[in-house]
Amino acid sequence: MKKLVVFGLVLAVVIGLTLAVGADSHEEDNIYIGFSEFSRGFVEARVTLENDDIISVDLLEYNDMGELKDEDYRLDEWHEAMEALPGRFLEANSAEIDVYTGATSTSEKAMAAVEMALQKAEGVEQFDGTFMGLSEVEDNSWNIAIVTIEEGEITAVELEEVSDGELKDEDYRLDEWHEARIELPDRFVEANSAEVDTFTGATGSSERWIEAVTDALAKAGL
């Protein structure tokens, strides 16, 4: 069958943060969504199949703060890779392709995301690994959860919060926020769920972390 080559660089105009799709295995018939594991960010792939052939691949990459890389990203090789990689997936009709020189990390994450999408097409629903979850943006702030899944169970959770383009750190003044950031991961692991109580004195952050964990679990198919 003649394959249609569709370049997969998706340029998005965003203010602050654009979030990735979470729970659904596919958006519509024959379109499957895959995510790479967290590694200084992650790649999302939307893969369209026709008669078991890959006919298009669209790629998005997010950095380690959950921000979408777009046309303003400074690395020329990244832009070249995002244009070239979809065609390589189509030509190979597989997630196994050569990495793009100068954009090895992006290439590897793209291959992992496409592989997940193809596994979903074969009926696989749940995935182990470490996934990045994001909350919605509120007042130029959002929360991040890095969730590790082993045999369908939550085994580790790391929490971060971004405010005005910077991660909150040890200098952040609210003691309850620091206590919540330490306490909530244990609650998520113990519950094996995003459904935990908020931390008194840090309700807003707790709610956004719960949302971020929910998103990470959705990426894993849980």
C-alpha positions as CSV (number, residue, x, y, z in Angstrom):
1,M,0.0,0.0,0.0
2,K,1.3,3.4,-0.8
3,K,2.0,5.3,2.4
4,L,1.1,8.9,2.9
5,V,4.0,10.9,4.4
6,V,2.8,13.4,6.8
7,F,5.3,15.5,8.6
8,G,4.7,15.5,12.3
9,L,5.9,18.8,13.7
10,V,3.0,20.3,15.5
11,L,3.6,24.0,16.2
12,A,1.3,25.3,18.9
13,V,0.7,28.8,20.0
14,V,0.5,28.6,23.8
15,I,0.4,30.9,26.8
16,G,2.2,29.3,29.7
17,L,1.6,25.5,29.5
18,T,-0.1,23.2,27.0
19,L,-1.1,19.9,28.6
20,A,-0.9,16.5,27.0
21,V,-3.9,14.1,26.4
22,G,-4.3,11.7,29.3
23,A,-6.7,8.8,29.6
24,D,-8.0,7.8,26.2
25,S,-6.2,5.1,24.2
26,H,-7.2,6.9,21.0
27,E,-9.0,10.0,19.9
28,E,-11.0,8.4,17.2
29,D,-10.9,5.3,15.1
30,N,-7.4,4.3,14.0
31,I,-5.7,7.2,15.9
32,Y,-3.7,6.1,18.9
33,I,-1.9,8.2,21.5
34,G,1.4,7.2,23.1
35,F,3.7,8.8,25.7
36,S,7.3,8.3,26.4
37,E,8.5,7.8,30.0
38,F,9.8,10.9,31.8
39,S,13.4,11.8,30.9
40,R,13.9,15.6,31.1
41,G,10.4,15.9,29.8
42,F,8.5,13.5,27.5
43,V,7.2,13.1,23.9
44,E,3.6,12.5,23.0
45,A,2.8,10.7,19.7
46,R,-0.5,10.6,17.8
47,V,-0.2,7.7,15.4
48,T,-2.8,7.0,12.6
49,L,-3.1,3.5,11.2
50,E,-4.7,2.1,8.1
51,N,-4.8,-1.6,7.5
52,D,-2.0,-2.0,10.1
53,D,0.2,0.5,8.3
54,I,1.3,3.8,9.9
55,I,0.0,6.6,7.7
56,S,0.8,9.6,9.9
57,V,2.6,10.5,13.0
58,D,2.3,13.8,14.9
59,L,4.8,14.5,17.7
60,L,4.8,16.9,20.6
61,E,7.7,17.3,23.1
62,Y,7.4,18.8,26.6
63,N,10.4,19.9,28.7
64,D,11.1,19.0,32.3
65,M,8.7,21.7,33.6
66,G,5.9,20.4,31.4
67,E,6.1,23.3,28.9
68,L,5.5,22.5,25.2
69,K,8.6,23.0,23.0
70,D,7.5,25.1,20.0
71,E,8.9,27.2,17.1
72,D,10.8,29.3,19.6
73,Y,12.9,26.4,20.8
74,R,16.6,27.3,20.2
75,L,18.1,24.0,18.9
76,D,18.1,23.7,15.1
77,E,18.6,20.0,15.2
78,W,15.5,19.6,17.3
79,H,13.4,21.3,14.7
80,E,15.0,19.2,11.9
81,A,14.3,16.0,13.9
82,M,10.7,16.8,14.5
83,E,10.2,17.3,10.8
84,A,12.2,14.2,9.8
85,L,11.2,11.6,12.4
86,P,7.6,11.1,11.3
87,G,8.7,10.2,7.8
88,R,11.1,7.7,9.2
89,F,8.3,6.0,11.2
90,L,6.2,5.8,8.1
91,E,9.0,4.4,6.0
92,A,9.9,1.8,8.6
93,N,6.2,1.1,9.5
94,S,7.6,0.6,12.9
95,A,8.7,2.4,16.1
96,E,12.3,1.2,15.4
97,I,14.1,3.8,13.5
98,D,17.6,5.5,13.5
99,V,17.9,8.4,15.8
100,Y,18.4,11.9,14.3
101,T,21.9,13.1,14.8
102,G,22.0,16.0,17.2
103,A,18.6,15.1,18.7
104,T,19.2,11.7,20.2
105,S,17.1,12.2,23.4
106,T,14.1,13.5,21.4
107,S,14.5,10.6,18.9
108,E,14.5,8.0,21.6
109,K,11.5,9.5,23.4
110,A,9.6,9.7,20.1
111,M,10.3,6.0,19.4
112,A,9.0,5.1,22.9
113,A,5.9,7.2,22.4
114,V,5.2,5.6,19.0
115,E,5.8,2.2,20.4
116,M,3.2,2.8,23.2
117,A,0.7,4.0,20.5
118,L,1.3,0.8,18.5
119,Q,0.9,-1.4,21.5
120,K,-2.4,0.3,22.3
121,A,-3.5,-0.5,18.7
122,E,-2.8,-4.1,19.6
123,G,-5.0,-4.0,22.7
124,V,-2.5,-3.3,25.4
125,E,-4.1,-1.0,28.0
126,Q,-1.7,-0.6,30.9
127,F,2.0,0.3,31.0
128,D,4.7,0.3,33.6
129,G,7.3,3.0,33.7
130,T,7.8,6.6,35.0
131,F,5.4,9.1,33.7
132,M,5.1,12.9,34.0
133,G,1.7,14.2,35.0
134,L,0.6,17.9,34.8
135,S,-2.2,19.9,36.3
136,E,-4.1,22.6,34.6
137,V,-2.6,26.1,34.6
138,E,-3.9,28.6,37.2
139,D,-2.5,32.1,37.3
140,N,0.6,31.1,35.4
141,S,1.2,28.2,37.9
142,W,0.9,24.5,37.6
143,N,1.9,21.3,39.4
144,I,4.0,18.3,38.3
145,A,3.9,14.7,39.4
146,I,6.5,12.1,38.3
147,V,4.9,8.8,39.0
148,T,6.6,5.4,38.8
149,I,4.4,2.4,38.0
150,E,5.6,-1.2,38.5
151,E,3.2,-4.1,37.7
152,G,0.3,-1.7,37.8
153,E,1.1,-0.3,41.2
154,I,2.3,3.1,42.2
155,T,5.8,2.7,43.7
156,A,7.2,6.2,43.8
157,V,5.9,9.8,43.4
158,E,7.9,13.0,43.1
159,L,6.1,16.4,43.2
160,E,7.1,19.8,41.9
161,E,5.3,23.1,41.4
162,V,6.0,25.8,38.8
163,S,5.2,29.4,39.5
164,D,5.9,32.2,37.0
165,G,8.2,30.0,35.0
166,E,10.3,28.8,37.9
167,L,10.2,25.7,40.2
168,K,9.4,26.4,43.8
169,D,12.3,25.3,46.0
170,E,13.6,25.2,49.5
171,D,13.4,29.0,49.7
172,Y,9.6,29.0,49.3
173,R,8.2,30.6,52.4
174,L,5.1,28.4,53.2
175,D,6.0,25.6,55.7
176,E,2.8,23.7,54.9
177,W,3.7,23.6,51.2
178,H,7.0,21.9,52.0
179,E,5.3,19.5,54.4
180,A,2.7,18.6,51.8
181,R,5.4,18.0,49.2
182,I,7.0,15.5,51.5
183,E,3.8,13.8,52.9
184,L,1.6,13.5,49.8
185,P,3.9,11.1,47.8
186,D,3.5,8.5,50.6
187,R,-0.2,9.0,50.6
188,F,-0.4,8.3,46.8
189,V,1.8,5.2,47.2
190,E,-0.2,3.9,50.1
191,A,-3.6,4.5,48.4
192,N,-2.2,3.3,45.0
193,S,-4.4,6.0,43.7
194,A,-4.7,9.8,43.1
195,E,-7.6,9.9,45.4
196,V,-6.1,11.1,48.7
197,D,-7.0,13.8,51.2
198,T,-5.6,17.3,50.7
199,F,-2.9,18.5,53.1
200,T,-4.2,21.1,55.5
201,G,-2.7,24.5,54.9
202,A,-1.7,23.6,51.3
203,T,-5.1,22.8,49.8
204,G,-4.6,24.5,46.4
205,S,-1.2,22.8,45.8
206,S,-2.6,19.5,47.0
207,E,-5.5,19.6,44.6
208,R,-3.2,20.4,41.7
209,W,-0.8,17.6,42.7
210,I,-3.8,15.2,42.8
211,E,-4.7,16.4,39.3
212,A,-1.1,15.9,38.1
213,V,-0.9,12.4,39.6
214,T,-4.3,11.6,37.9
215,D,-2.8,12.7,34.6
216,A,0.4,10.6,35.1
217,L,-1.8,7.5,35.9
218,A,-3.9,8.2,32.8
219,K,-0.7,8.1,30.6
220,A,0.1,4.7,32.1
221,G,-3.5,3.6,31.3
222,L,-4.6,3.4,35.0
